[in-house]
């Protein structure tokens, strides 16, 4: 575990920018970042955050799942580089995200928690904007939208980034779609900003859920009368998975743990959660029924066409807007990977028990 508290100046910080954050009536803030094998991006994340708040009321906690690359060395370099800003590296033996969040928040000194991710880069005004909104009456959680970026410089990665930012790919999740507008109440935000006292009242993040822990937390907030607010005055850049295999595994995992979460909170179900699993059931039932009734094959064909036509249309439109028609096949396959990954994961989670080791 590394910790640096010194009296030297921040290496690359701009003092005029930091000084403007110094206000006595603003709460202290802790940024909590779960992390594993993120040597490529963790320094960028810390750099983006380091100047966003009064350093005397601000800290950054990196919860590392015992990375096997140079992540810990990169964080140690940042600790030295940005002193006296408090940056702390905390060990997360389980590597699970909800465990990391609970460990980090328990360790945090701040009144307000900013949950950040090593796969995302916050905009320059992210922390200050979120904390300002959190001061409104009855607002319990604040979040900002994602701007999706490719996880690598390949055609496949670019196609995946386009697919996971499109409503046909991911439904009506507002934090992926919102571009501008007034703050609005939503069901969830990806990286919530909230008071530590709220985390204490709710009993922390549910460590039985290895994904969807954010949705579960925000649902419990709303269940207890709190408001979850999405604003667009800031944003974070989210790096999508770079390969189709990683994309499929990601959405299989999301679907699997969403089903587990819905077992706990069935009333939290939204149409976007049911669309892919329902489509898969329809395909399977029609395929089986076709053994006895030939009409089922016609219905199966119509169902497939009803899916593939809009998928192709949206893929064509996205590739046209990107001015690169070579992306079209990969966008189409990305849509299929998202839906079938989610759908199969959902049924896996619904029909078989989940364990933390799985």
C-alpha positions in Angstrom: 0.0 0.0 0.0 1.4 3.4 -1.0 0.5 6.8 0.4 2.1 10.2 -0.1 1.5 13.3 2.0 4.1 15.9 1.5 4.5 19.7 1.2 5.9 19.9 -2.3 4.0 21.5 -5.2 1.9 19.5 -7.6 4.2 18.7 -10.5 2.1 19.6 -13.6 -0.9 21.2 -11.9 -2.0 24.8 -12.8 -2.2 26.7 -9.5 -4.6 29.3 -10.8 -7.1 26.5 -11.8 -6.8 24.7 -8.4 -7.1 27.9 -6.4 -10.5 28.6 -7.9 -11.8 25.4 -6.3 -10.9 26.5 -2.8 -14.1 27.3 -1.0 -14.8 26.7 2.6 -18.4 25.7 2.3 -17.8 22.9 -0.2 -17.6 19.3 1.1 -14.5 17.2 1.1 -14.4 14.7 -1.7 -12.9 11.2 -2.2 -12.6 9.6 -5.7 -12.7 5.8 -5.6 -11.3 3.9 -8.6 -11.5 0.1 -8.9 -8.6 -1.0 -11.0 -7.0 -4.1 -12.5 -4.2 -4.2 -15.1 -4.8 -0.7 -16.3 -1.2 0.5 -16.8 -2.3 2.1 -20.1 -4.9 4.4 -18.7 -4.7 4.8 -14.9 -2.2 7.7 -15.1 -4.5 9.6 -17.5 -7.4 9.1 -15.2 -5.5 10.5 -12.2 -4.1 13.4 -14.3 -7.7 14.3 -15.3 -8.8 14.3 -11.7 -5.9 15.9 -9.9 -6.8 19.5 -10.7 -10.5 19.3 -10.3 -11.0 20.2 -6.6 -9.3 22.0 -3.8 -6.4 19.7 -2.9 -6.9 20.2 0.8 -10.4 18.7 0.5 -9.6 16.1 -2.1 -8.2 12.6 -2.3 -7.9 9.8 -4.9 -8.1 6.1 -3.8 -7.1 3.5 -6.4 -8.4 0.0 -5.4 -6.1 -2.4 -7.2 -7.0 -6.0 -7.7 -3.3 -7.1 -7.5 -2.5 -6.2 -11.0 0.0 -8.3 -12.9 1.2 -5.5 -15.2 2.8 -2.2 -14.2 -0.4 -0.6 -12.8 0.9 -0.3 -9.3 4.2 1.2 -10.4 2.3 3.8 -12.5 0.1 4.7 -9.5 3.2 5.0 -7.3 4.7 7.4 -9.8 1.5 9.5 -9.7 1.6 9.6 -5.9 5.1 11.1 -6.1 4.3 13.4 -9.0 1.1 14.9 -7.6 2.1 15.3 -4.0 0.8 16.9 -1.7 -2.5 15.7 -3.2 -3.5 12.6 -1.3 -3.4 9.6 -3.6 -3.6 6.2 -2.0 -3.2 2.7 -3.5 -5.4 0.1 -1.6 -5.2 -3.6 -2.1 -8.3 -5.4 -3.3 -7.5 -9.1 -3.0 -10.8 -10.4 -4.5 -10.6 -8.2 -7.7 -14.4 -7.8 -7.5 -15.7 -4.3 -8.2 -18.3 -4.1 -5.4 -15.7 -5.3 -2.9 -13.3 -2.6 -4.2 -16.0 0.1 -3.8 -16.8 -0.9 -0.3 -13.1 -1.1 0.7 -12.4 2.3 -0.8 -15.4 4.1 0.6 -14.7 2.7 4.1 -11.2 4.1 3.7 -12.3 7.4 2.3 -12.0 10.6 4.3 -14.3 12.7 2.1 -17.9 13.6 2.8 -18.7 13.0 -0.9 -17.7 9.9 -2.9 -17.0 10.1 -6.6 -17.1 6.6 -8.1 -14.8 6.5 -11.1 -13.5 3.8 -13.4 -10.1 3.1 -14.9 -11.8 2.5 -18.3 -13.0 6.1 -18.3 -11.6 9.6 -18.5 -13.6 12.4 -16.8 -14.0 15.8 -18.4 -12.1 18.7 -16.7 -15.2 20.0 -14.9 -16.6 16.5 -13.8 -16.0 16.5 -10.1 -17.0 20.1 -9.4 -20.2 19.9 -11.6 -21.3 16.7 -9.8 -20.7 18.0 -6.3 -22.6 21.2 -7.2 -25.7 19.3 -8.3 -25.5 17.0 -5.3 -26.1 20.0 -3.0 -29.7 20.3 -4.3 -32.5 19.2 -2.0 -33.4 15.4 -2.1 -30.7 14.7 -4.8 -28.9 11.6 -3.5 -26.9 10.4 -6.6 -25.5 12.5 -9.5 -24.0 11.2 -12.7 -22.9 12.4 -16.1 -23.2 10.8 -19.5 -20.7 8.6 -21.3 -19.1 9.5 -24.5 -18.1 6.2 -26.0 -14.6 5.8 -27.6 -13.0 2.9 -29.3 -10.8 0.7 -27.1 -8.2 0.2 -29.8 -7.3 1.6 -33.2 -8.9 -1.1 -35.3 -12.0 -1.3 -37.5 -13.5 -3.8 -35.1 -13.0 -1.6 -32.0 -14.4 1.4 -33.8 -17.5 -0.6 -34.8 -18.0 -1.9 -31.3 -17.9 1.7 -30.0 -20.6 2.8 -32.4 -22.8 -0.2 -31.6 -22.7 0.2 -27.8 -23.6 3.9 -28.2 -26.7 3.2 -30.3 -30.2 2.6 -28.9 -30.6 -0.5 -31.1 -27.6 -1.9 -29.3 -28.2 -0.9 -25.7 -31.8 0.3 -25.4 -32.8 3.5 -23.7 -30.0 3.8 -21.1 -29.9 7.6 -20.9 -26.4 7.9 -19.7 -25.2 6.4 -23.0 -27.5 8.6 -25.2 -27.9 12.0 -23.5 -26.0 14.8 -25.3 -27.5 17.9 -23.8 -30.4 19.3 -21.9 -31.6 20.0 -18.4 -30.7 17.7 -15.5 -33.2 14.8 -15.4 -34.2 12.0 -13.1 -33.2 8.6 -14.3 -33.1 5.0 -13.1 -29.4 4.8 -12.9 -26.1 6.4 -13.8 -22.8 4.6 -14.4 -20.4 6.4 -12.0 -22.5 7.9 -9.2 -21.4 10.8 -7.0 -23.1 10.6 -3.6 -22.5 11.3 0.1 -20.7 8.8 2.2 -23.5 8.9 4.7 -25.9 7.5 2.0 -23.6 4.6 1.4 -23.6 3.9 5.2 -27.4 4.1 5.4 -27.9 1.7 2.5 -25.3 -0.8 3.8 -22.9 -0.3 1.0 -22.7 -1.9 -2.4 -24.1 -5.5 -2.6 -21.0 -7.7 -2.8 -23.1 -10.7 -3.9 -23.4 -8.9 -7.3 -20.3 -9.1 -9.5 -21.9 -6.7 -12.0 -24.9 -4.4 -11.9 -23.8 -3.3 -8.5 -24.4 0.4 -9.6 -27.9 -0.3 -10.8 -28.7 -2.2 -7.5 -27.4 0.7 -5.4 -29.3 3.4 -7.4 -32.5 1.3 -7.3 -32.2 1.1 -3.5 -31.7 4.9 -3.4 -34.9 5.4 -5.4 -36.8 2.8 -3.3 -36.0 5.0 -0.3 -37.3 8.2 -1.8 -34.0 9.6 -3.2 -33.5 11.1 -6.6 -30.9 9.9 -9.1 -29.9 12.8 -11.4 -28.3 12.8 -14.8 -26.8 16.0 -16.0 -24.9 16.9 -19.2 -22.6 19.8 -18.1 -19.8 17.3 -17.8 -19.1 13.8 -19.1 -16.7 10.9 -19.0 -15.1 9.2 -22.0 -15.7 5.4 -21.8 -13.5 3.1 -23.7 -15.5 0.2 -25.2 -14.1 -3.3 -25.4 -11.7 -3.7 -28.4 -12.7 -7.2 -29.6 -15.9 -9.1 -30.3 -15.0 -11.9 -28.0 -14.4 -9.4 -25.1 -17.7 -7.7 -26.0 -19.6 -11.0 -25.9 -18.1 -11.9 -22.6 -18.8 -8.5 -21.2 -22.5 -8.6 -22.1 -22.9 -12.2 -21.0 -21.6 -11.1 -17.6 -23.9 -8.1 -17.6 -26.9 -10.3 -18.4 -26.0 -12.9 -15.9 -25.8 -10.5 -13.0 -28.7 -8.5 -14.1 -30.8 -11.6 -13.7 -29.4 -12.0 -10.2 -30.2 -8.4 -9.4 -33.8 -8.8 -10.7 -34.2 -11.8 -8.4 -33.6 -9.4 -5.5 -35.6 -6.5 -7.0 -38.1 -7.8 -9.6 -39.9 -4.5 -9.7 -36.8 -2.8 -11.1 -37.3 -4.6 -14.5 -37.2 -2.3 -17.6 -38.2 -3.3 -21.1 -34.6 -3.1 -22.3 -33.7 -5.8 -19.8 -36.2 -8.2 -21.3 -35.8 -7.5 -25.0 -32.8 -9.7 -25.8 -33.8 -12.7 -23.5 -37.3 -12.6 -25.0 -36.0 -12.6 -28.5 -33.7 -15.6 -27.8 -36.6 -17.6 -26.3 -38.7 -16.8 -29.4 -36.0 -18.1 -31.7 -35.5 -21.3 -29.6 -39.2 -22.1 -29.3 -39.8 -21.6 -33.0 -36.8 -23.8 -33.9 -38.1 -26.6 -31.6 -41.7 -26.2 -32.8 -40.5 -26.5 -36.4 -39.7 -30.1 -35.7 -43.4 -30.8 -35.6 -45.0 -27.9 -37.5 -43.5 -26.5 -40.7 -45.3 -23.2 -40.2 -42.9 -22.5 -37.3 -40.0 -22.3 -39.8 -41.8 -19.5 -41.7 -42.3 -17.7 -38.4 -38.7 -18.2 -37.5 -37.6 -16.8 -40.8 -39.9 -13.8 -40.4 -38.6 -13.2 -36.9 -35.0 -13.4 -38.1 -35.7 -10.9 -40.9 -37.6 -8.6 -38.6 -34.4 -8.5 -36.5 -31.8 -8.4 -39.2 -33.4 -5.7 -41.4 -33.3 -2.9 -38.7 -29.9 -4.2 -37.5 -28.5 -3.9 -41.1 -30.2 -0.5 -41.5 -28.7 1.0 -38.3 -25.3 -0.5 -39.1 -25.5 1.0 -42.6 -26.4 4.4 -41.2 -23.7 4.3 -38.6 -21.0 3.3 -41.1 -22.2 6.1 -43.5 -22.0 8.7 -40.7 -18.5 7.4 -39.9 -17.7 7.7 -43.6 -16.4 4.2 -43.6 -18.5 1.4 -45.0 -15.9 -1.2 -44.1 -17.3 -0.9 -40.5 -20.8 -2.2 -41.5 -20.2 -5.9 -41.1 -18.5 -5.4 -37.7 -21.2 -3.1 -36.5 -23.8 -5.7 -37.5 -21.9 -8.5 -35.7 -21.5 -6.2 -32.7 -25.2 -5.8 -32.4 -25.6 -9.6 -32.5 -22.8 -10.1 -29.9 -24.4 -7.6 -27.5 -27.9 -9.1 -27.8 -27.0 -12.8 -27.7 -24.4 -12.2 -25.0 -26.9 -10.4 -22.8 -29.7 -12.8 -23.6 -27.8 -16.0 -22.9 -26.2 -14.5 -19.8 -29.6 -13.4 -18.5 -31.0 -17.0 -18.8 -27.9 -18.4 -17.3 -28.3 -16.2 -14.3 -32.0 -16.7 -14.0 -32.1 -20.5 -14.3 -28.9 -21.4 -12.4 -27.5 -20.1 -9.1 -24.7 -17.6 -9.3 -21.6 -17.7 -7.1 -19.0 -15.1 -6.5 -16.3 -17.3 -7.9 -18.1 -17.7 -11.3 
